[in-house]
Amino acid sequence: MTEIHPNLSGKTILQVIPDLAAGGAERTTVEMAEAITGAGGKALVASAGGRLEDALKAAGGELIRMNAASKTPITIRTNAAKLARIVKDHNIDLIHARSRAPGWSAYMAAQRTNTPFVTTYHGAYSGTSGLKRKYNSVMAKGDLVIANSEWTAAHVHEVHGTPKERLVTIPRGVDFTVFDPGKVTMRRTSQLAASWGIPENDNRLTLVLPGRLTDWKGQKVAIEALSLLDPEERANLHLILPGDDQGRTKYRGDLIDMNETRHLSANVSITGHCEDMPAAYALADIVLAPSKRPEAFGRVAAEASAMGKPAIVADHAGQRETVAEGETGIRVDPGSASALAAAIRTLIHLPKDAREAMGQAGRDYVLTRFSKKQLQTKTLGVYARVLKLKS
């Protein structure tokens, strides 16, 4: 494995995250395990585990299994004691927390053992009550706090009063060796299309909205937008919703009911978790990310652009940084089905070569801003800075 600087030879870094599902924070955890190992360090992850366990192992990381997802006070305190023991048993040099409940456990363990502590503020956590703000505040307690967008950094400074000198903005990275249009074979796209039920002779334009099935990701907004298009426009579209419901069976049922009520069952497919996202983007003509709540970064748009596809996103938070309005995609009012319908109409009526040019502009845009390598290198730099600060 190619060495990544700065050098962490002999250092052991413990990342703490609830689980290893397929979300952005979880993938970043694996990417940093790869970077830590590549920089000569040892990468441990305390987590309940999940889909990305094999990827973590392949990256050189080691899983320490624990019930890190629980938010109950007694479990948080129990986990703090467990993490303190892990720090001593494994000679941990630095703890990096990536979520609130395990973040509190990690923070308490770091305090008890005098271990350097870094946090990554991955999301715009909701909460207006004093108790909820207190719960959220642990993600601003790092010796250095990593924000995954400029918007997130401003949010942390405003809400928690974190001094700007303790904030470091490091956007999430896209692995351009994986999200590369030239590396996705026809066999992969054909297999995925078949699993999605797309016939070989289907000439409809494909809209893809990736993300776990939850209301704030905007699947209902997209279905409603489709229903607002003219019948002739709608007939030429197929909306794919790849994503796990993660136990939200009622929400999945609501989506199915919406499709039936609006006579869209032939135009919308709910396809479940997708293991091959580069192929999913390759199949798309247009990618949607109409999140109702702020996306702290907006990884879907960045990955779509890396694959040369135009994106339509909600115009708030980090997605303002991942999509250049009118150049790499379109930004629309959050939660507005009519605005989303208008944007879809604009793009589907563009000539194919104009959509492809927009997608290429997106690829050029993200290549210079959102690489996995820059995320890894800058985060390693944060580790080195905190280790020096606390030595």
C-alpha positions, 0 to 999 in steps of 0.5 A: 500500500502506498504510504500517505503522509504525514507519517503515523508510524507506531501510532494507534488511532481509534475511530468510534461510530455506531455501526458500519452500514453503507452511509457517508460517515461509515464509508469515510471511516473505512477510508480513514482506516486505509489512510491510517494503515498507509501512513504506518499506523494501526487503525481500530474501529469501535462499532456494532459492525455492519455491511462495511466490515469486509471493506474495513478489513480490506483497508487494514482496519480492525473492528472492536465490536460493541453496542455503540449505537445505543443512546441510553445514558446507562449504555453511554456510561458503560461504553465509556468504561469499555473505551477507556479499557480499550485505550489502555489495552491497545495503547490508543494514541488518539480517539476520533468520534463520528457520532453523538451517542458513541461520541459522549462515550469516547469523550468521557474515555478520552477525558479519563485517559488523557487521550487526544480527541478529534470529532467529525461533525457529519450532520446538521443535527436537529434540536432546539431544546437546551437538552438536545443542544447539549446532546449535540454539543459533544461533536464540537468538543474535539481538540480539533473539530472536523467539519465536512463542509464550509456550511457545517463549519459555520453551523458549528461555530454559530450553534456551539461557539466553537472557536474558528481556530479549532475548526478544520473544514475537510469535505468528504471525498469521492474515490475517483478510482471507483467512481470512474465512468471508464471503469464501469463495464456494460456487464455491470450495468446490464446486471444492475438494470436486470435486478432493477427490472429495467427491460433491455429495450427500455428507452425511457430516461432514468432518474436515480435518487439514491439514499436510505428510505426515510422521509427527509431524503425526499423520495415522496417529493420526487414521486409528487414531482413526477406526478406533476409532469405532463403525461407525455413527459412522465411516460418517458421517465423511470424513477429508481429509488435504490436504498434500504428502508432500515426497518422503516417498513411503513415509509416504504409502504407509504411510497408504494401507496403514493405510486398506486394513488398517482398511477405511477407504479410503472414509472417508479421502482423501489429497488432496495440497497444497491451494492454497485453505486458506480453502476447505478450512476452509470445507468442514470440520465439524471441524479436526484438528491431532493433532501428535505433536511440540510445535507451537511455535505451532499455526497450523492451529488459529488458521486454523480458528478464524478460519474459524469451525470447532472444532478438536481439537489435541494438548495441548502447546506452542503449541496450548495458547495457540491453543485454549481448552479446551471453548470453541473446541475440544478438546485431547487427549493427544499421540499418543493415538488413543483420546483423539482418537477420544473428542474426535471422538465428543464433537463429532460428537454435538453438535448442529450449532448447538453446533458452530457456536457453538464455531467462532464462539467460536474466531473471536472468540478469535483475532481479538483475539490472532493477527492478521497486522497485530500480527505485522507491527507488532511485528516491525517494532518489533523491527527498529527497536529493534535498529537503534537499539541497534546504531547 
